[in-house]
């Protein structure tokens, strides 16, 4: 009896290994993928500007980063003692405008450097709905809990998304002609927009991604949303909020990504690294027992053998601090 519908995901033409740099940008699912890559010792810059849901805000931030353009002055604000910018997530905040400007400058510089040398940019799109700031007429990434009357909400058209992407692609191609781009639609449900509205939004993003991927040789699509909807179509694969994929679902989608986008050697190395991480999380009944001390020494030996390729400095210190010296 078959209890699940599955589908093939084409193998990535240039499989990733640990020597390559990766940048993730977009919705909270980008954070998930970036974190999983980071845990497995890949060189990844994970969502440097914080969570970005709509494609226009995301693409405008890339444009600003790559062209060294200033952040629009009319989109700075102070709220509850924190200085923010409407084009960024609320995690990009500071106690003064000067400090925020410095944070934005540091982040854009770091992001531009990463995009200039990266092998892969993963872009996760969350929603096609946008909020326009009425006083300035500009699209914002986050309303920062400001009064609803200050914004107008609407859905982007497919043409708006593809045209904005074409501009950003030109900027990306100028700084890194070898950059591959992987688009995906977030499996996180935006139920606050409404169930039918969320489906329309995701469909709009999916069509836009399809048109973009067909237009450029170095752009591909990874079906995060489709995996969630078709292979994991059950509420048991969601967290308690019934909006975000559960840890099990995230792991499943990661495995599908790893098999289709990582080299065989990178997959093996990643499994070895995660085995060490699992061992590090082990809580002994008696930390001073002979068996646990032997376990720690074996674990230390494994990390030292891999430390020539990967940075296990923190993990090695964690283990050596537990080893008895007498």
Residue pairs with C-beta under 8 A, 6 or more apart in sequence:
4 231
5 230
5 231
6 231
7 223
7 226
7 230
7 231
9 222
9 223
9 256
9 259
9 260
10 220
10 260
11 260
12 220
12 260
12 261
13 220
14 119
14 180
15 261
15 262
15 263
15 264
15 266
16 22
16 42
16 119
16 120
16 261
16 262
16 263
16 266
17 262
17 263
17 265
17 266
18 41
18 42
18 43
18 266
18 269
18 309
18 310
20 42
20 43
20 118
20 119
20 120
21 43
21 44
21 45
21 114
21 117
21 118
21 119
21 120
22 34
22 37
22 42
22 43
22 44
22 45
22 118
22 119
22 120
22 121
22 122
23 44
23 45
23 48
23 111
23 114
23 115
23 118
23 120
23 121
23 122
24 30
24 31
24 33
24 34
24 37
24 44
24 45
24 46
24 47
24 121
24 122
24 123
24 124
25 47
25 48
25 49
25 52
25 58
25 61
25 62
25 121
25 122
25 123
25 124
26 47
26 51
26 52
26 53
26 58
26 122
26 123
26 124
26 125
26 126
26 186
27 51
27 52
27 53
27 124
27 125
27 126
27 127
27 186
27 188
28 51
28 126
28 186
28 188
28 244
29 124
29 126
29 184
29 186
29 187
29 188
29 224
29 245
30 46
30 47
30 51
30 122
30 123
30 124
30 186
31 46
31 47
31 51
32 245
32 250
32 254
33 122
33 124
33 254
33 257
34 44
34 45
34 46
34 47
34 122
35 46
36 250
36 254
37 44
37 46
38 44
38 46
39 273
39 274
39 277
40 269
40 270
40 273
40 274
41 269
41 270
41 273
41 310
41 311
42 266
42 270
45 110
45 111
45 114
45 118
48 107
48 110
48 111
48 114
49 61
49 88
49 89
49 92
49 107
49 111
50 88
50 89
50 90
50 91
50 92
51 89
51 91
52 58
52 61
52 89
52 126
52 141
53 125
53 126
53 127
53 141
53 190
54 125
54 126
54 127
54 128
54 129
54 130
54 139
54 141
54 156
55 125
55 128
55 156
55 161
55 164
55 165
55 205
55 208
56 130
56 139
56 156
56 160
56 161
56 164
57 87
57 130
57 139
57 140
57 141
58 123
58 125
58 141
59 164
59 165
59 167
59 168
60 87
60 139
60 164
61 87
61 88
61 141
62 115
62 168
62 171
62 172
63 69
63 167
63 168
63 171
64 70
64 71
64 87
64 108
65 108
65 111
65 112
65 115
66 112
66 115
66 171
66 172
66 174
66 175
67 171
68 108
68 112
71 85
71 87
71 101
71 104
72 87
72 136
72 138
74 133
74 135
74 136
74 138
75 85
75 86
75 87
75 133
75 136
75 138
75 140
76 83
76 84
76 85
76 86
76 97
76 100
77 83
77 84
77 85
77 86
77 144
77 146
78 84
78 97
79 144
79 145
79 146
81 95
82 90
82 93
82 94
82 95
83 93
83 94
83 95
83 96
83 97
83 99
83 100
84 90
84 92
84 93
84 100
84 142
84 144
85 92
85 100
85 104
86 133
86 138
86 140
86 141
86 142
86 143
86 144
87 140
87 141
88 104
88 141
88 142
89 141
89 142
90 142
90 144
92 100
92 103
92 104
92 107
93 100
94 100
94 102
94 103
112 175
115 121
115 172
115 175
115 176
115 179
116 175
116 176
117 176
118 176
118 179
119 178
119 179
119 180
120 179
120 180
120 181
120 182
121 172
121 179
121 180
121 181
121 182
122 181
122 182
122 184
122 222
123 181
123 182
123 183
123 184
124 184
124 185
124 186
124 224
125 183
125 184
125 185
125 186
125 205
125 208
125 209
126 186
126 188
126 190
127 190
127 193
127 198
127 201
127 202
127 205
128 155
128 156
128 161
128 200
128 201
128 202
128 204
128 205
128 208
129 153
129 154
129 155
129 156
129 190
129 193
129 197
129 201
130 139
130 140
130 153
130 154
130 155
130 156
131 139
131 140
131 143
131 151
131 152
131 153
132 138
132 139
132 140
132 151
132 152
132 153
132 154
133 139
133 140
133 150
133 151
134 149
134 150
134 151
134 152
135 150
140 151
143 150
143 151
155 200
155 201
155 204
156 204
157 204
158 204
158 207
158 208
158 211
161 204
161 205
161 208
161 212
162 208
162 211
162 212
162 215
165 208
165 212
169 181
169 216
172 179
172 181
173 179
179 218
180 218
180 219
180 220
181 216
181 218
181 219
181 220
182 219
182 220
182 221
182 222
182 261
183 209
183 212
183 213
183 219
183 220
183 221
183 222
184 209
184 221
184 222
184 223
184 224
184 225
185 202
185 205
185 206
185 209
185 224
185 225
186 224
186 225
187 224
187 225
187 227
187 228
187 229
187 245
187 249
187 253
188 243
188 244
188 245
189 198
189 242
189 243
190 198
190 201
190 243
191 198
191 242
191 243
193 201
202 225
206 225
209 221
210 221
212 219
213 219
213 220
213 221
222 257
222 260
222 261
224 253
227 252
227 253
227 256
228 237
228 245
228 249
228 253
231 252
232 245
232 249
232 252
235 242
236 246
237 245
237 246
237 248
237 249
237 252
238 244
238 245
238 246
238 249
239 245
239 246
245 253
258 267
258 270
259 267
262 270
269 309
269 310
272 302
272 306
273 306
273 310
276 299
276 302
276 303
276 306
276 312
276 315
277 315
279 295
279 299
280 299
280 315
280 318
280 319
282 295
284 292
284 295
286 292
287 322
288 324
293 323
293 324
296 319
296 322
296 323
297 323
299 319
300 316
300 319
300 320
300 323
303 312
303 315
303 316
303 319
304 312
304 316
306 312
307 313
307 316
